[in-house]
Amino acid sequence: MAATSNSDFDTQFSRLPRRAKHALGAVALAATALLAACGGGDGGEPMEVTILHINDHHSRLDAETTNLTLRNAAGTRESVTVDLGGFPRVAAAIEALSAGRPNVLKLHAGDAITGDLYYTLDEGRSDATMMNTVCFDAFTLGNHEFDNGDAGLKKFIDFLNTGTCRTPVLSANLRPRAGSPLTTPTPLVRPSTVVTRSGQRIGIVGLTIADKTQASSRPDPGTTFEDEATAAQREIDALLAQGINKIVLMTHYTYANDRALAARLSGVDVIVGGDSHTLLGPDSLRNYGLTAEGPYPTRATNRDGRPVCIVQAWQYSYVVGELRVSFDGSGDVTACAGKPNVLIGDSIRRGNNAVTGADLTAMQADIAAEPSLRVTTPSVAATAALAPFKAAKDAFGNTVAGRAAENLCLRRVPGTRRDVTRSALGDACNRDARVNANGGDVQQLVAQVFLERGRAFGGADISLQNAGGVRVDVAAGDITVGRVYTVLPFKNTLVRLTMTGAEVKQALEDGISFVLAGSGNTGAYPYAASLRFNVDLNQSANQRIRNLEIKSAAGVWGPINATANYRLITNNFLADGGDGYATLRGITGPRREDTFLDYAEPFLDYVRARSPISRLPVSEYSTQQFIDTP
């Protein structure tokens, strides 16, 4: 989608005719819509709404660090270290950005939980406590909200409903099973909510990515998810029928899907998204070592030809999105503008040493010159609320297990088109030629660790790990226990499957197909140990894995035998068919053995035993060649 300037966009909007948003077939609904268009519904007066939003914070409540390239006193750019994010900064930024604005919406677009030791220790209580310091106007369910089944989600919602804040939890396409704890004794999730600002009602509809949640998380058997567009349109129609003419769709559905969805829907004005961990913003962020995947906001049109403003706010408590939307008296968008607020601290360091003097002055000025960089002091109240949870986490997680001799970069899919802004280590990983060619260092190392643990406990020939099951980079330096359990945060066990070579190849094809499916699930991409292959995404289904080789016990690589049996170690999530690995789900009976070995513990043992750990040789990477689609 070609980017346009705000002024071009505003001019385009001003030339569009004022009209009812949605033509409804039923007479009663048409009458209601006509009343709304003539001032009988919400509206009559133009208004500006400020939407402050986050997504995909994944239990990452503490501040982290990142490298920015800042201009020094000599006028050259150098890489320095700054503090980044942390939920107390999110709370402070939202409070400051709300001040003096009468029409503010505070939204969270899903995946609040799993991904850090906080969740491992308290199952979401700390996340809920932090969210309640903001008191969001709505929270839509992400796929990871279902990682521990319907009961696990209920526990988190109960935490969220503790205290005075009662954030509506939304998902228009969720269909809980009969008797689900999400529905008894009372429904905990609703399709939409309505808020009133300046006497006018605004409808907020929630949406959860369907296929990915069903296949890649663990909702209860019988809990299902309806087609996203169908559910969204039904709920939008219901709101329009009430005379509500300003509609915000809050999705956990990926940036690419949001852009496609806008054109399929009538009546939608704004889409606040999540799931793809997408940083949107100006091209000028590249000067600072950050790469935005599109403009903030991204402009689209709905099925009625009316403007839609699409936003997302990156990941991990790093960003608060700030979107200002102007509506005319009929509830149509006339303009939208805004920015990502990348939350950083005021300390600038070279290694462990603070930058001072003229260089500090120059770098501070360089930060001030980029509106998307926001120096933010953490909220005192939120810091105090987090303190007891942090003390428990620190007591367990601060123990140093070992060291990394070099950065172990995170990347789900190789290449330069997919999933290229996920690394917290910035462009040092995101633009690294090895990572683009062969994929994530840390995912590859995890696969190797699984293989070694499988060999030590019962035997294994190869291993398989999904890219999305490994959550963070490992930076050069000390590796703590907490970092290990952040790399592998889920409560998974290792499973041994006895498979033919043909089944192994088909399982790899399953993962690649799921990456290319409409769900946009880059987390399904396969990483393997003692197994290597070429990938060509331009080939037809089941023909994308080429030159599949296996490494023998003697260390010799050779073609895999389609009819021979191999012992494959993987996590129980994939063994159950998660992330689209249907072939693995079909391995049952005596060919399947759950070892009941915790999947994070072998990585911790590896760090302790092999420190300092390093990247594997490129010859051991499972992806030897990667060809993306055009």
C-alpha positions in Angstrom: 0.0 0.0 0.0 1.5 3.3 -1.0 1.9 5.8 1.8 0.4 9.2 1.6 1.1 12.3 3.7 -1.3 13.4 6.4 -2.2 16.5 4.4 -3.0 14.4 1.3 -5.1 12.1 3.4 -7.0 15.0 5.0 -7.7 16.6 1.7 -8.9 13.2 0.3 -11.2 12.9 3.3 -12.6 16.4 3.0 -13.7 15.7 -0.6 -15.6 12.6 0.2 -19.4 13.1 0.5 -21.0 12.8 3.9 -23.3 9.7 3.9 -24.6 6.9 6.0 -21.9 4.4 6.7 -23.7 1.2 5.9 -26.7 0.2 3.8 -28.8 -2.2 5.8 -31.3 -4.5 4.1 -33.8 -4.8 6.8 -36.4 -2.0 7.0 -36.0 -1.5 10.8 -32.2 -1.4 10.6 -32.3 0.9 7.6 -34.6 3.4 9.4 -32.2 3.4 12.3 -29.2 4.0 10.1 -31.0 6.9 8.3 -31.8 8.5 11.6 -28.2 8.3 12.6 -27.1 9.8 9.3 -29.6 12.7 9.8 -28.5 13.3 13.4 -30.9 11.0 15.0 -28.2 8.6 16.2 -24.9 9.4 17.9 -23.2 12.5 16.4 -24.5 15.8 15.2 -21.2 17.5 16.4 -17.8 16.8 15.0 -15.4 15.3 17.6 -11.7 14.2 17.9 -10.9 11.0 19.7 -7.5 10.1 21.0 -6.7 6.3 21.0 -3.8 5.2 23.2 -3.0 1.6 22.6 -0.6 -1.3 23.2 -0.5 -4.9 22.1 1.5 -8.1 22.7 3.2 -7.1 25.9 3.6 -10.9 26.7 4.3 -10.5 30.5 7.3 -8.4 29.6 6.8 -6.0 32.5 10.4 -4.9 33.2 12.4 -2.3 31.3 14.9 -3.8 28.9 17.7 -2.2 26.8 18.2 -1.6 23.2 20.8 0.0 20.9 20.0 3.3 19.2 22.3 5.0 16.7 22.5 8.6 17.9 24.4 11.6 16.5 27.4 12.6 18.7 29.1 15.9 19.1 31.3 15.2 16.0 28.1 14.8 13.9 28.5 11.1 13.3 26.1 8.4 14.4 27.2 5.7 16.8 25.5 2.8 18.5 24.7 3.4 22.2 22.5 1.7 24.8 19.3 3.1 26.3 16.6 1.6 28.5 13.5 0.6 26.6 9.9 0.1 27.7 8.7 -1.6 30.8 5.0 -1.5 31.9 5.6 1.4 34.5 6.7 3.5 31.5 3.5 2.4 29.6 1.4 3.6 32.6 3.3 6.9 32.8 3.0 7.6 29.1 -0.7 6.8 28.9 -1.3 9.0 31.9 0.6 11.9 30.4 -0.9 11.5 26.9 -4.4 11.4 28.4 -4.0 14.7 30.3 -6.2 17.5 29.1 -7.8 15.4 26.4 -11.6 14.8 26.9 -12.1 11.9 24.4 -9.5 9.3 25.2 -9.8 5.5 24.6 -7.2 3.2 26.2 -7.0 -0.1 24.4 -5.0 -3.3 24.6 -5.1 -5.5 21.5 -4.2 -8.8 23.0 -1.4 -11.3 24.1 -1.0 -9.8 27.5 0.3 -13.0 29.0 3.0 -15.7 28.5 6.5 -14.9 27.5 8.4 -13.9 30.7 9.2 -15.4 34.0 6.5 -13.3 35.6 3.8 -15.5 34.0 5.7 -18.6 34.9 5.6 -17.6 38.5 2.1 -16.1 39.0 0.0 -17.1 35.9 -1.0 -13.6 35.0 -1.6 -11.9 38.3 1.3 -9.5 37.8 0.1 -8.7 34.2 -3.4 -8.0 35.4 -2.1 -5.8 38.2 -0.1 -3.7 35.8 -3.0 -3.4 33.3 -5.2 -2.2 36.1 -2.8 0.7 36.8 -3.9 1.9 33.3 -7.5 0.6 33.5 -8.0 0.0 29.8 -11.4 0.7 28.2 -11.2 -2.6 26.4 -8.9 -5.7 26.0 -9.3 -8.1 23.1 -8.2 -11.7 23.4 -5.0 -12.8 21.7 -4.1 -16.3 20.8 -1.7 -16.7 23.8 -4.5 -15.9 26.2 -5.5 -19.5 25.5 -2.1 -21.2 26.1 -3.4 -22.8 29.3 -6.9 -23.5 28.2 -10.2 -21.9 29.0 -9.6 -22.3 32.7 -6.2 -20.6 32.5 -7.8 -17.7 30.7 -10.6 -17.5 33.3 -7.9 -17.2 36.0 -6.3 -14.3 34.2 -9.7 -12.5 33.7 -10.5 -13.0 37.4 -7.2 -11.3 38.2 -8.1 -8.5 35.8 -11.4 -8.0 37.6 -9.8 -7.6 41.0 -10.1 -4.1 42.4 -12.0 -1.1 41.1 -11.1 -1.5 37.4 -13.3 -3.7 35.3 -11.9 -3.8 31.8 -14.3 -5.4 29.2 -12.7 -8.5 27.7 -13.7 -8.8 24.0 -13.8 -11.3 21.2 -16.6 -11.3 18.7 -15.6 -14.6 17.1 -14.9 -16.7 20.2 -17.4 -19.6 20.7 -16.6 -21.2 24.1 -17.5 -24.9 24.5 -20.6 -25.8 26.4 -19.8 -25.5 30.1 -16.6 -23.6 29.6 -15.3 -21.7 32.6 -15.5 -18.7 30.3 -19.3 -18.9 30.4 -20.2 -20.2 33.8 -21.5 -18.9 36.1 -21.5 -15.8 33.9 -20.0 -14.9 30.5 -16.6 -13.4 30.9 -16.0 -12.4 27.3 -18.3 -10.2 25.2 -18.2 -9.4 21.5 -18.1 -5.6 21.9 -18.5 -2.8 24.3 -19.8 0.8 24.0 -18.2 3.8 25.6 -19.5 7.4 25.7 -17.3 10.4 25.1 -18.6 14.0 25.0 -22.1 12.6 25.0 -21.5 10.4 21.9 -21.2 6.6 21.8 -18.3 4.7 20.3 -18.5 1.0 19.6 -15.5 -1.2 20.2 -15.5 -4.7 18.7 -12.9 -7.3 19.6 -11.5 -10.0 17.2 -9.2 -12.9 17.8 -7.1 -14.6 15.1 -9.0 -17.8 14.5 -6.9 -20.5 12.8 -3.7 -19.5 14.7 -5.5 -19.6 18.1 -7.1 -23.0 17.3 -3.9 -24.6 16.1 -1.1 -22.7 17.9 -2.6 -22.3 21.4 -4.7 -24.5 23.6 -8.3 -23.5 23.9 -10.5 -26.3 25.4 -11.7 -29.0 22.9 -15.0 -27.6 21.6 -14.0 -24.0 22.1 -13.8 -22.6 18.5 -13.4 -19.3 16.6 -15.6 -18.1 13.9 -14.4 -16.5 10.6 -13.0 -13.1 11.6 -14.7 -11.0 8.9 -18.1 -12.7 9.4 -18.1 -12.1 13.2 -16.8 -8.6 12.9 -19.4 -7.5 10.4 -22.3 -9.0 12.4 -21.2 -7.1 15.5 -20.6 -3.9 13.5 -24.1 -4.2 12.0 -25.6 -4.6 15.5 -23.9 -1.4 16.7 -24.9 0.5 13.7 -28.5 -0.6 14.2 -28.3 1.1 17.6 -27.4 4.3 16.0 -23.7 4.1 17.0 -21.8 5.5 14.1 -18.2 5.5 15.3 -16.7 2.0 15.2 -13.3 0.9 16.4 -12.4 -2.7 15.5 -9.7 -4.0 18.0 -8.0 -7.0 16.5 -5.4 -9.6 17.3 -5.1 -10.5 13.7 -1.7 -9.3 12.2 -1.0 -6.1 10.3 -1.3 -7.7 6.9 -4.7 -9.3 7.8 -6.0 -6.0 9.1 -5.2 -4.2 5.9 -7.1 -6.9 3.9 -9.9 -7.0 6.4 -10.7 -3.3 6.2 -11.8 -3.6 2.5 -14.1 -6.5 3.4 -16.1 -4.7 6.1 -18.7 -2.0 6.0 -19.0 0.6 8.8 -15.5 0.2 10.3 -13.6 3.5 11.0 -10.5 2.4 12.9 -8.6 -0.8 13.3 -6.3 -1.1 16.3 -4.3 -4.3 15.8 -1.8 -6.8 17.3 -0.3 -10.3 16.9 2.3 -9.5 14.2 4.4 -7.4 16.6 4.6 -4.7 13.9 6.4 -1.4 14.4 4.7 1.3 12.4 6.1 4.7 12.1 8.1 7.2 10.0 11.0 6.3 7.8 13.2 8.6 10.0 13.3 5.8 12.6 15.9 4.1 10.4 18.4 6.8 11.3 18.1 5.5 14.9 18.5 1.8 14.1 14.7 1.0 14.2 12.9 -0.3 11.1 9.2 0.5 10.7 7.2 -1.8 8.5 4.7 0.8 7.4 3.3 4.3 8.2 1.6 5.2 11.4 -1.3 5.3 10.8 -1.7 3.2 7.8 -4.6 4.4 5.6 -7.1 2.1 3.9 -10.7 2.2 2.8 -13.6 0.0 3.9 -16.2 -1.7 1.7 -18.2 1.5 1.6 -15.2 3.5 0.2 -14.9 5.3 3.5 -11.5 5.9 5.2 -10.1 3.4 7.8 -7.1 4.2 10.0 -5.0 1.2 10.9 -2.5 1.1 13.7 -0.4 -1.3 15.8 2.1 -0.7 18.6 5.1 -3.1 18.2 5.6 -5.4 21.2 6.7 -6.0 24.8 5.7 -2.7 26.5 8.1 -0.9 24.2 5.5 1.5 22.6 2.3 3.3 23.3 0.5 4.1 20.1 -1.1 7.6 19.9 -3.8 8.0 17.3 -5.9 11.1 16.9 -9.1 10.5 14.8 -11.4 13.3 13.7 -15.1 12.4 13.1 -17.7 14.6 11.3 -21.2 15.0 12.6 -22.3 11.8 10.8 -19.5 9.8 12.4 -17.3 9.6 9.3 -13.5 9.9 9.7 -12.3 13.2 8.2 -8.7 12.9 9.4 -6.3 10.8 11.4 -2.8 11.3 12.5 -0.5 10.1 15.3 2.7 8.3 16.1 4.3 5.4 18.0 5.8 6.6 21.2 8.9 4.4 21.7 9.4 4.6 25.4 13.1 5.1 26.4 15.0 6.2 29.5 17.2 9.2 29.8 20.4 7.3 30.5 22.6 6.9 27.4 25.6 4.5 27.7 28.6 3.2 25.8 28.8 -0.3 27.3 28.7 0.2 31.0 29.8 3.9 30.9 27.4 6.8 30.8 27.8 9.2 27.9 28.6 12.7 29.2 29.5 16.2 28.1 29.1 17.4 24.5 28.3 14.0 23.2 25.4 13.6 25.7 24.0 17.0 24.7 24.2 16.2 21.0 22.5 12.8 21.6 19.8 14.3 23.7 19.1 16.8 20.9 19.1 14.0 18.4 16.4 12.1 20.4 14.4 15.3 20.8 14.5 15.7 17.0 12.6 12.4 16.5 9.0 12.8 17.7 8.5 9.0 17.9 11.2 8.6 20.6 9.7 9.5 24.0 11.9 9.8 27.1 9.7 8.6 29.9 10.1 8.3 33.6 8.4 5.2 34.9 5.2 5.7 36.9 5.8 5.7 40.6 2.4 4.0 41.4 2.9 1.3 38.7 6.5 0.7 39.9 5.2 0.2 43.5 2.4 -2.2 42.3 5.0 -4.3 40.4 7.5 -4.4 43.3 6.3 -7.5 45.1 6.1 -9.5 41.9 9.5 -8.3 40.8 11.0 -9.3 44.1 9.7 -12.8 43.6 10.9 -12.9 40.1 14.3 -11.5 40.9 14.9 -13.9 43.7 14.5 -16.8 41.3 15.5 -15.4 38.0 18.6 -13.3 38.8 20.9 -16.2 39.3 23.5 -16.2 36.6 23.5 -19.6 34.8 26.3 -18.8 32.3 27.4 -16.5 29.5 26.9 -16.0 25.8 30.0 -15.3 23.9 28.1 -13.5 21.2 24.5 -12.4 20.4 22.2 -15.2 19.6 19.6 -13.5 17.3 15.9 -14.2 17.3 14.2 -14.7 13.9 11.3 -16.8 13.0 11.5 -16.9 9.2 14.7 -16.3 7.2 14.7 -13.7 4.4 14.1 -9.9 4.4 10.3 -9.8 4.1 8.8 -11.7 7.0 9.1 -11.1 10.7 12.1 -8.8 10.4 11.5 -6.5 13.3 11.0 -9.0 16.1 14.5 -9.0 17.5 15.0 -6.8 20.6 18.7 -6.5 19.6 17.6 -4.3 16.7 19.2 -4.1 13.2 22.3 -5.9 14.5 20.1 -9.0 14.1 17.3 -7.8 11.9 19.6 -7.0 9.0 22.3 -9.6 9.7 23.1 -11.5 6.5 23.4 -14.9 8.3 20.1 -14.5 10.0 18.4 -13.5 6.7 20.0 -16.5 5.0 19.6 -19.2 7.7 17.2 -17.9 10.4 17.3 -17.5 14.1 20.5 -18.4 16.0 18.6 -19.0 19.3 15.9 -21.2 17.7 18.6 -23.3 16.1 20.4 -23.7 19.3 17.2 -24.7 21.1 16.6 -27.5 18.5 20.2 -28.7 19.2 19.6 -28.7 22.9 16.4 -30.7 22.5 18.2 -33.3 20.4 21.0 -33.7 23.0 18.4 -34.1 25.8 16.5 -36.7 23.8 19.7 -38.7 23.1 20.5 -38.7 26.8 17.0 -39.9 27.8 16.0 -42.8 25.6 17.6 -41.9 22.3 16.9 -39.5 19.4 18.1 -39.0 15.8 16.7 -35.6 15.1 14.7 -32.8 16.8 12.1 -30.3 15.7 11.2 -26.9 17.3 8.7 -24.3 16.0 10.2 -20.8 15.6 7.4 -19.1 17.7 8.1 -21.4 20.7 11.4 -19.5 21.2 10.4 -16.1 22.4 13.5 -13.8 22.8 17.1 -13.2 21.8 20.1 -14.1 24.0 22.4 -11.1 24.1 26.1 -11.5 24.6 27.0 -11.5 28.3 25.5 -13.1 31.3 22.6 -15.4 31.0 20.3 -15.6 34.0 17.9 -18.3 35.0 15.1 -15.8 34.3 16.4 -15.3 30.7 16.3 -19.0 30.0 12.7 -19.2 31.1 11.9 -16.2 29.0 13.5 -17.9 26.0 11.3 -20.9 26.6 8.4 -19.7 28.8 5.7 -22.3 28.1 4.8 -25.3 30.3 5.8 -27.9 27.7 7.4 -31.3 27.8 9.5 -33.2 25.3 7.9 -36.0 23.3 9.6 -38.7 21.3 8.0 -39.7 18.0 9.1 -42.6 15.8 8.5 -41.5 12.2 9.5 -42.5 8.7 11.6 -40.2 6.6 8.6 -39.5 4.5 6.6 -38.4 7.6 9.5 -36.2 8.7 9.5 -34.4 5.4 5.7 -34.1 5.4 5.8 -32.6 8.9 8.3 -29.9 7.7 6.0 -29.2 4.8 3.1 -28.8 7.3 5.0 -26.1 9.1 5.9 -24.3 5.9 2.3 -24.5 4.6 1.1 -23.0 7.9 3.5 -20.1 7.6 1.9 -19.3 4.2 -1.7 -19.8 5.3 -4.0 -16.9 5.8 -3.3 -16.8 9.6 0.1 -15.4 8.9 1.7 -17.7 11.5 5.4 -17.1 11.2 5.8 -19.0 14.4 5.2 -22.3 12.7 8.5 -22.1 10.7 10.5 -25.3 11.5 13.9 -25.5 13.1 15.6 -28.9 13.4 18.8 -30.5 14.6 20.7 -33.1 12.6 18.4 -32.3 9.8 18.9 -29.7 7.1 17.1 -28.6 3.9 16.4 -25.9 1.4 13.1 -24.0 1.4 11.5 -22.5 -1.7 8.2 -20.8 -0.9 7.4 -20.4 -4.6 6.8 -24.1 -5.1 3.4 -25.8 -4.7 2.3 -27.3 -1.4 4.3 -30.3 -0.2 7.1 -29.4 -2.7 8.7 -26.6 -0.8 11.3 -28.6 1.2 14.2 -29.6 -1.0 17.5 -31.4 -0.5 16.5 -32.9 2.8 19.5 -34.4 4.6 20.1 -36.1 7.9 23.3 -36.4 9.9 24.3 -39.8 10.9 25.6 -40.9 14.3 29.1 -40.8 12.6 28.6 -37.1 11.7 28.1 -37.6 8.0 25.3 -35.8 6.1 23.3 -37.8 3.5 19.8 -37.9 2.0 17.0 -39.0 4.3 15.5 -42.4 3.7 11.8 -42.1 3.0 11.0 -45.6 4.4 13.5 -45.7 7.3 12.4 -45.0 10.9 13.8 -42.0 12.8 13.3 -40.9 16.4 12.3 -37.3 16.5 12.3 -35.2 19.7 9.9 -32.2 19.8 7.8 -30.3 22.3 4.3 -31.7 23.2 2.7 -28.7 21.6 3.9 -29.7 18.2 3.4 -33.4 18.9 -0.3 -32.5 19.5 -0.6 -30.9 16.1 0.0 -27.3 17.2 1.0 -24.7 14.6 -0.5 -26.9 11.8 1.8 -29.9 12.3 -1.0 -32.4 11.5 1.4 -35.2 10.6 2.9 -35.1 14.1 -0.6 -35.4 15.6 -1.1 -38.6 13.6 1.9 -40.3 15.3 0.2 -42.3 18.1 0.3 -45.5 20.1 3.7 -47.1 20.6 5.2 -44.6 18.1 4.6 -41.8 20.6 6.3 -41.3 24.0 5.9 -38.3 26.3 9.2 -38.1 28.2 7.7 -35.7 30.7 11.0 -33.8 30.6 10.5 -30.1 31.1 11.5 -28.4 27.8 13.2 -25.3 29.3 15.4 -27.3 31.8 17.7 -28.8 29.2 18.5 -25.3 27.8 19.3 -24.1 31.4 21.6 -27.2 31.8 23.2 -26.5 28.4 24.0 -22.9 29.4 25.4 -24.0 32.7 27.5 -26.8 31.2 28.7 -25.2 28.0 29.3 -21.6 29.1 30.2 -19.5 27.3 27.8 -20.6 24.6 28.0 -19.6 21.0 26.1 -19.9 17.7 26.3 -23.2 15.9 28.3 -23.5 12.7 26.2 -22.5 9.7 26.6 -26.0 8.3 24.4 -27.2 11.2 21.5 -24.8 10.6 18.4 -26.6 9.4 17.7 -24.0 6.7 20.6 -24.0 4.3 18.9 -22.0 1.6 15.7 -19.9 1.7 13.8 -18.5 -1.3 10.9 -16.2 -0.4 7.9 -15.3 -2.6 8.2 -12.2 -4.7 
